[in-house]
Amino acid sequence: MFREVELPEKQLKDQSPYAGEEAIREIKQLAQGMENLRVLHVNSTSYGGGVAELLYTIVPLTRDAGLDARWYVMDNVPPEFFEVTKKIHNSLQGAETPLTDNEWKLYEDINMRFAASFPPGPWDVVIIHDPQPLAVLTFLDGVPESRKPAVGRWFWRCHIDLSTPLMSTWQKVASHLNRFDCAIFTSREYVQEEVKIPVCEITPSIDPTSPKNLAISDEEGRRIIASFGIDPKRPLMVQVSRFDPWKDPFGVVDAYSMVKRKTPDLQLAMVGSIAHDDPEGIELLRKLRKLAEHDHDIHVLSNEDGVGAPEVAAFQQLATVVVQKSVREGFGLTITEAMWKMRPVVAGAATGCKLQITDGVDGYIINSTKECAERVCEILKNPELAAKLGREARETVRRKFLSTRHVANYLKLFARHK
């Protein structure tokens, strides 16, 4: 039922040109005494979401630090399970979509089944990511001792914006969460009073050595975006994100329409991927494509159109302005990616966005569609402002949001919970 994800080798030394030698030394010092510590990360999918992208780098770098780190995903899961967990995700972010008794039963039945096939270990640390496999720990109580894994510490890692959860869903989730030894949140602002266990704050990160984040030549970038019908000589507004209502994609289209009245040659590219555990995204993508039929300057693109890491890199690097108009955002990796590429970013006032951007210093935080359009116009009219925001943005990411900082924070957590 669980499948181990095969990972490439990644070395800390390759991170040093971006993060600096001191960051690498810190990790090696923190890892002393943790040699061969067995660490297991568990989540729902190996492709298409931010969690998978994070683990693809964090796990190999943790291995290079000397720990025995592994990553397992839930395998052969019925589609209706992901429909339920998407509903859980949305209601934890504030949607008025309570689950029925039958939906909770399905969620718990699948977690019970996965508990019976949990990777045997032994594990010194197990980190369960997000709600999908959260209840596994609860149902391990019913697994025979001979098949129960030996685990030193259990952590739940929440990547969701929990600032305004639907309480009926949250209380059910919290009943499972409080069985863990510690909860890891992106921001302490997400911690509700129902959390009765120790809490740690760790922000996500990007890998500066990944194909998505390495610099490409402008010539290659122009060739790539032109292959999707974009005119490289005209201004380009870009949002890269999952096709998710919390990213407010239709609000992005509205802001673009406002700006286009003043800048008629503006183009909009909405670029994303369909995650295996996100059936809602398929319908949203369809609606956006239908809307784009009325304006040939709106381009809605996904992995189904051949958009992979190099293509995302090109769109972000050549964007005149990047928008992330999120209503809720645990943490916007695509914001960090654009900031690393020295792009001016205009983002919604969700907590996760405000963790990344200092308004007016390394980007803009906006509270409405109208304000979004105004900030985009300001950036389009002032290339010097755009360049200044971009320079500050890259330095913010270098200091706070690279993979090396992420690994170091995990090692500090393990040290505190030996």
C-alpha positions as CSV (number, residue, x, y, z in Angstrom):
1,M,0.0,0.0,0.0
2,F,3.0,2.3,0.6
3,R,5.6,2.8,-2.1
4,E,9.1,4.1,-1.7
5,V,10.0,7.0,-4.0
6,E,13.2,6.6,-5.9
7,L,15.4,9.7,-5.6
8,P,18.4,11.1,-7.4
9,E,21.6,11.8,-5.4
10,K,22.0,15.4,-4.4
11,Q,25.0,16.8,-2.6
12,L,25.2,19.7,-0.2
13,K,28.4,21.0,-1.8
14,D,26.4,21.8,-5.0
15,Q,24.2,24.2,-2.9
16,S,27.2,26.2,-1.6
17,P,27.5,28.6,-4.7
18,Y,23.9,29.8,-3.8
19,A,23.5,29.4,-0.1
20,G,27.2,30.0,0.9
21,E,29.8,27.8,2.6
22,E,28.6,28.8,6.1
23,A,25.2,27.2,5.4
24,I,26.8,23.9,4.5
25,R,29.1,24.0,7.5
26,E,26.1,24.6,9.8
27,I,24.3,21.5,8.4
28,K,27.4,19.3,8.9
29,Q,27.8,20.5,12.5
30,L,24.1,19.9,13.2
31,A,24.3,16.4,11.7
32,Q,27.1,15.3,14.0
33,G,25.8,12.5,16.3
34,M,22.9,11.9,13.9
35,E,24.8,9.5,11.6
36,N,22.4,6.9,10.2
37,L,19.4,8.3,12.0
38,R,16.4,6.7,10.3
39,V,14.0,9.3,9.0
40,L,10.8,8.5,7.1
41,H,8.7,11.1,5.3
42,V,5.2,10.1,4.2
43,N,2.7,11.9,2.0
44,S,0.0,11.2,-0.6
45,T,1.7,11.7,-3.9
46,S,5.2,11.9,-5.5
47,Y,4.2,14.3,-8.3
48,G,2.2,17.5,-8.9
49,G,2.2,19.3,-5.5
50,G,4.4,21.5,-3.4
51,V,5.0,18.7,-0.8
52,A,6.4,16.3,-3.4
53,E,8.6,19.1,-4.8
54,L,10.0,19.8,-1.4
55,L,10.7,16.2,-0.5
56,Y,12.4,15.6,-3.9
57,T,15.3,17.8,-2.6
58,I,15.1,17.7,1.2
59,V,15.3,13.9,1.5
60,P,18.5,13.5,-0.7
61,L,20.2,16.4,1.0
62,T,19.4,14.9,4.4
63,R,21.0,11.7,3.2
64,D,24.1,13.6,2.1
65,A,24.3,15.0,5.7
66,G,24.7,11.4,6.9
67,L,21.2,10.5,7.9
68,D,19.2,7.5,6.5
69,A,16.2,9.4,5.1
70,R,13.5,7.8,3.1
71,W,10.3,9.0,1.4
72,Y,7.1,6.8,1.0
73,V,3.8,7.7,-0.7
74,M,0.3,6.2,-0.5
75,D,-0.1,3.9,-3.5
76,N,-3.2,2.5,-5.2
77,V,-5.6,4.9,-3.5
78,P,-9.2,5.0,-4.8
79,P,-10.0,8.3,-6.5
80,E,-12.9,9.0,-4.1
81,F,-10.4,9.2,-1.2
82,F,-8.7,12.2,-2.8
83,E,-12.1,13.8,-3.4
84,V,-12.7,13.5,0.3
85,T,-9.2,14.8,1.3
86,K,-9.5,17.7,-1.1
87,K,-12.7,18.6,0.8
88,I,-10.8,18.3,4.1
89,H,-8.1,20.5,2.7
90,N,-10.6,23.2,1.5
91,S,-12.5,23.2,4.8
92,L,-9.3,23.5,6.8
93,Q,-8.6,26.6,4.7
94,G,-12.1,28.0,5.6
95,A,-14.5,26.6,3.0
96,E,-18.0,25.9,4.3
97,T,-17.9,22.3,3.1
98,P,-18.4,20.0,6.1
99,L,-17.8,16.3,5.5
100,T,-20.6,13.8,5.8
101,D,-20.4,10.8,8.1
102,N,-19.9,8.5,5.1
103,E,-17.0,10.7,3.9
104,W,-15.3,10.6,7.3
105,K,-15.8,6.8,7.3
106,L,-14.1,6.5,3.9
107,Y,-11.2,8.7,5.1
108,E,-10.7,6.6,8.2
109,D,-11.2,3.2,6.5
110,I,-8.4,4.1,4.0
111,N,-6.1,5.3,6.7
112,M,-6.8,2.1,8.7
113,R,-5.9,0.0,5.6
114,F,-2.6,2.0,5.2
115,A,-1.8,1.5,8.9
116,A,-1.9,-2.2,8.4
117,S,0.8,-1.9,5.7
118,F,3.0,0.9,7.2
119,P,6.7,0.6,6.3
120,P,8.2,-1.7,8.9
121,G,11.2,0.4,9.9
122,P,12.5,0.7,12.6
123,W,12.3,4.5,12.3
124,D,13.8,7.1,14.6
125,V,11.6,9.8,13.2
126,V,8.4,9.6,11.1
127,I,7.1,12.8,9.5
128,I,3.5,12.6,8.2
129,H,2.7,15.4,5.7
130,D,-0.8,17.0,5.6
131,P,-4.2,15.4,6.3
132,Q,-4.2,12.5,3.7
133,P,-2.2,10.0,5.9
134,L,-2.7,11.8,9.2
135,A,-5.0,9.2,10.8
136,V,-2.6,6.3,10.1
137,L,-1.0,6.8,13.6
138,T,-4.5,6.5,15.2
139,F,-5.1,3.2,13.6
140,L,-1.7,1.7,14.3
141,D,-3.2,1.0,17.7
142,G,-5.2,-1.8,16.1
143,V,-2.3,-3.4,14.2
144,P,-0.8,-6.6,15.8
145,E,2.4,-6.0,17.7
146,S,4.3,-8.3,15.3
147,R,3.5,-6.0,12.4
148,K,3.6,-2.6,14.1
149,P,6.7,-0.5,13.2
150,A,9.1,0.6,15.9
151,V,9.1,4.4,15.8
152,G,11.0,6.8,18.1
153,R,9.2,10.1,17.3
154,W,6.1,11.0,15.3
155,F,5.7,14.5,13.7
156,W,2.8,15.9,11.7
157,R,3.9,18.5,9.1
158,C,1.0,20.8,8.1
159,H,1.5,22.7,4.8
160,I,-2.0,24.2,4.8
161,D,-3.2,27.7,5.7
162,L,-5.0,27.0,9.0
163,S,-5.8,30.6,10.0
164,T,-9.6,30.2,9.6
165,P,-10.5,26.5,9.5
166,L,-14.1,25.2,9.5
167,M,-14.2,24.0,13.1
168,S,-16.1,20.8,12.5
169,T,-13.4,19.5,10.2
170,W,-10.5,21.0,12.3
171,Q,-11.7,19.4,15.5
172,K,-11.8,16.0,13.8
173,V,-8.3,16.5,12.4
174,A,-7.0,17.8,15.7
175,S,-8.2,14.6,17.5
176,H,-5.7,12.6,15.2
177,L,-3.1,15.3,15.3
178,N,-2.8,15.3,19.1
179,R,-1.5,11.7,19.1
180,F,1.8,13.0,17.6
181,D,4.9,14.0,19.5
182,C,5.1,17.4,17.7
183,A,3.4,19.4,15.0
184,I,5.3,21.4,12.4
185,F,3.6,24.5,10.9
186,T,4.8,27.0,8.4
187,S,3.7,29.8,10.7
188,R,2.7,29.9,14.3
189,E,-0.3,32.0,13.1
190,Y,-1.8,28.7,11.9
191,V,-1.7,27.1,15.3
192,Q,-5.2,26.8,16.8
193,E,-5.9,26.3,20.5
194,E,-7.0,22.7,19.9
195,V,-3.3,21.7,19.3
196,K,-2.2,20.2,22.6
197,I,1.3,19.0,21.6
198,P,4.6,20.8,21.1
199,V,4.8,23.0,18.0
200,C,7.7,23.9,15.7
201,E,7.8,26.5,12.9
202,I,9.6,25.6,9.7
203,T,9.1,27.4,6.4
204,P,9.4,25.6,3.0
205,S,12.1,26.2,0.5
206,I,13.3,25.9,-3.1
207,D,16.2,24.1,-4.6
208,P,18.4,26.6,-6.4
209,T,20.1,23.7,-8.3
210,S,16.9,22.3,-9.7
211,P,16.1,22.7,-13.5
212,K,13.2,25.0,-12.5
213,N,15.5,27.4,-10.6
214,L,18.7,27.4,-12.6
215,A,19.1,30.4,-14.9
216,I,18.5,29.9,-18.6
217,S,19.6,32.2,-21.4
218,D,17.1,34.8,-22.5
219,E,17.3,33.5,-26.0
220,E,16.3,30.0,-24.8
221,G,13.6,31.4,-22.6
222,R,12.1,33.4,-25.5
223,R,12.2,30.3,-27.7
224,I,10.3,28.3,-25.1
225,I,7.5,30.8,-24.4
226,A,7.1,31.6,-28.1
227,S,6.4,27.9,-28.6
228,F,3.2,28.3,-26.5
229,G,2.1,31.3,-28.6
230,I,3.5,34.1,-26.4
231,D,5.1,37.1,-28.0
232,P,8.5,37.6,-26.2
233,K,8.6,41.3,-27.2
234,R,5.4,42.2,-25.4
235,P,4.8,42.6,-21.6
236,L,3.9,39.3,-19.9
237,M,1.9,38.8,-16.6
238,V,2.4,35.3,-15.2
239,Q,0.8,33.3,-12.4
240,V,2.3,29.8,-11.8
241,S,0.3,27.7,-9.4
242,R,-1.9,24.7,-9.0
243,F,-5.4,25.1,-10.5
244,D,-7.1,25.7,-7.2
245,P,-9.8,28.2,-6.2
246,W,-7.7,29.4,-3.3
247,K,-5.2,30.8,-5.9
248,D,-8.1,33.0,-7.2
249,P,-7.4,32.3,-10.9
250,F,-10.5,34.2,-12.0
251,G,-9.5,37.2,-9.9
252,V,-6.1,37.1,-11.8
253,V,-8.0,37.2,-15.1
254,D,-10.1,40.1,-13.8
255,A,-6.9,42.0,-12.7
256,Y,-5.3,41.3,-16.1
257,S,-8.4,42.7,-17.9
258,M,-8.2,45.9,-15.8
259,V,-4.5,46.4,-16.7
260,K,-5.1,45.6,-20.3
261,R,-7.3,48.6,-20.7
262,K,-4.2,50.7,-20.1
263,T,-1.6,48.4,-21.6
264,P,-3.3,46.8,-24.6
265,D,-0.4,44.6,-25.6
266,L,-0.3,42.9,-22.2
267,Q,-0.3,39.0,-22.2
268,L,-1.4,36.7,-19.4
269,A,0.0,33.2,-18.9
270,M,-1.5,31.0,-16.2
271,V,0.7,28.0,-15.8
272,G,0.2,25.0,-13.5
273,S,0.1,21.3,-13.1
274,I,-2.6,18.8,-12.2
275,A,-1.6,16.9,-9.0
276,H,-2.6,13.3,-8.7
277,D,-4.4,13.9,-5.4
278,D,-6.4,17.0,-6.7
279,P,-9.4,16.0,-8.8
280,E,-10.9,19.5,-8.4
281,G,-8.0,21.0,-10.4
282,I,-9.1,19.3,-13.6
283,E,-12.5,21.0,-13.6
284,L,-11.0,24.4,-12.8
285,L,-8.5,24.1,-15.6
286,R,-11.4,23.3,-18.0
287,K,-13.3,26.5,-16.9
288,L,-10.2,28.7,-17.3
289,R,-9.6,27.3,-20.8
290,K,-13.2,28.1,-21.7
291,L,-12.8,31.6,-20.4
292,A,-9.6,32.1,-22.4
293,E,-11.3,31.3,-25.7
294,H,-12.6,35.0,-25.6
295,D,-9.1,36.5,-25.5
296,H,-6.2,35.1,-27.5
297,D,-3.7,36.9,-25.2
298,I,-4.8,34.7,-22.2
299,H,-2.8,31.4,-22.2
300,V,-3.8,28.6,-19.8
301,L,-1.2,25.9,-19.8
302,S,-0.5,22.8,-17.8
303,N,1.7,19.7,-17.7
304,E,-0.8,18.2,-20.2
305,D,0.5,20.8,-22.7
306,G,4.1,19.8,-22.2
307,V,4.9,22.3,-19.4
308,G,7.6,20.9,-17.2
309,A,10.4,22.4,-15.1
310,P,12.3,24.2,-18.0
311,E,9.1,25.7,-19.3
312,V,8.1,27.0,-15.8
313,A,11.6,28.4,-15.5
314,A,11.2,30.3,-18.8
315,F,7.8,31.8,-17.9
316,Q,9.0,32.9,-14.5
317,Q,12.3,34.3,-15.8
318,L,10.8,36.2,-18.7
319,A,7.7,37.5,-16.9
320,T,7.5,41.2,-16.7
321,V,5.5,40.8,-13.5
322,V,4.5,37.6,-11.5
323,V,1.2,37.5,-9.7
324,Q,0.2,35.1,-6.9
325,K,-3.3,36.3,-6.0
326,S,-3.9,33.7,-3.3
327,V,-6.9,34.0,-0.9
328,R,-5.4,31.3,1.3
329,E,-1.8,30.1,1.1
330,G,0.2,27.9,3.4
331,F,3.3,29.0,1.6
332,G,3.7,29.9,-2.0
333,L,6.7,28.0,-3.5
334,T,6.0,29.7,-6.8
335,I,6.4,33.1,-5.2
336,T,9.8,32.0,-3.9
337,E,10.8,30.7,-7.3
338,A,9.9,34.0,-9.0
339,M,11.7,36.1,-6.2
340,W,14.8,33.9,-6.7
341,K,14.7,34.8,-10.4
342,M,14.6,38.5,-9.5
343,R,11.0,39.1,-10.7
344,P,8.7,41.7,-9.1
345,V,5.9,39.7,-7.4
346,V,2.4,40.9,-6.6
347,A,0.7,38.5,-4.1
348,G,-2.5,38.3,-2.1
349,A,-2.6,39.0,1.6
350,A,-2.8,35.4,2.6
351,T,-0.6,34.5,5.6
352,G,1.8,32.4,3.6
353,C,2.4,35.2,1.1
354,K,3.1,37.7,3.8
355,L,5.7,35.3,5.3
356,Q,7.6,35.6,2.0
357,I,7.1,39.2,0.9
358,T,7.7,42.5,2.8
359,D,5.3,44.8,1.1
360,G,7.1,47.5,-0.9
361,V,10.5,46.1,-0.2
362,D,10.8,42.9,-2.1
363,G,7.4,42.7,-3.7
364,Y,3.8,43.8,-3.1
365,I,1.0,42.5,-1.0
366,I,-2.5,43.3,-2.2
367,N,-6.0,43.0,-0.7
368,S,-8.2,43.3,-3.8
369,T,-8.4,42.7,-7.5
370,K,-8.3,46.5,-8.1
371,E,-5.2,46.9,-5.9
372,C,-3.6,44.0,-7.8
373,A,-4.2,45.7,-11.1
374,E,-2.8,49.0,-9.8
375,R,0.4,47.4,-8.6
376,V,0.9,45.6,-11.8
377,C,0.4,48.8,-13.7
378,E,3.0,50.5,-11.4
379,I,5.5,47.8,-12.2
380,L,4.9,47.9,-15.9
381,K,5.4,51.7,-16.0
382,N,8.6,51.6,-13.9
383,P,11.3,49.2,-14.9
384,E,13.7,50.6,-12.3
385,L,11.2,49.8,-9.6
386,A,10.8,46.3,-11.0
387,A,14.5,45.8,-11.0
388,K,14.9,47.0,-7.4
389,L,12.1,44.8,-6.1
390,G,13.7,41.9,-7.9
391,R,17.2,42.4,-6.4
392,E,15.7,42.6,-2.9
393,A,13.6,39.5,-3.6
394,R,16.5,37.3,-4.5
395,E,18.4,38.3,-1.4
396,T,15.3,37.5,0.8
397,V,15.2,34.0,-0.7
398,R,18.9,33.5,-0.3
399,R,18.7,34.3,3.4
400,K,15.5,32.5,4.3
401,F,14.1,30.1,1.8
402,L,16.7,27.9,0.2
403,S,16.9,24.1,0.7
404,T,19.9,24.3,3.0
405,R,18.0,26.4,5.5
406,H,15.1,23.9,5.4
407,V,17.4,20.9,6.1
408,A,19.1,22.8,8.9
409,N,15.7,23.5,10.5
410,Y,14.8,19.8,10.4
411,L,18.1,18.8,12.0
412,K,17.5,21.3,14.8
413,L,14.1,19.8,15.3
414,F,15.5,16.2,15.5
415,A,18.1,17.3,18.0
416,R,15.4,18.8,20.3
417,H,13.3,15.6,20.2
418,K,15.9,12.9,20.6
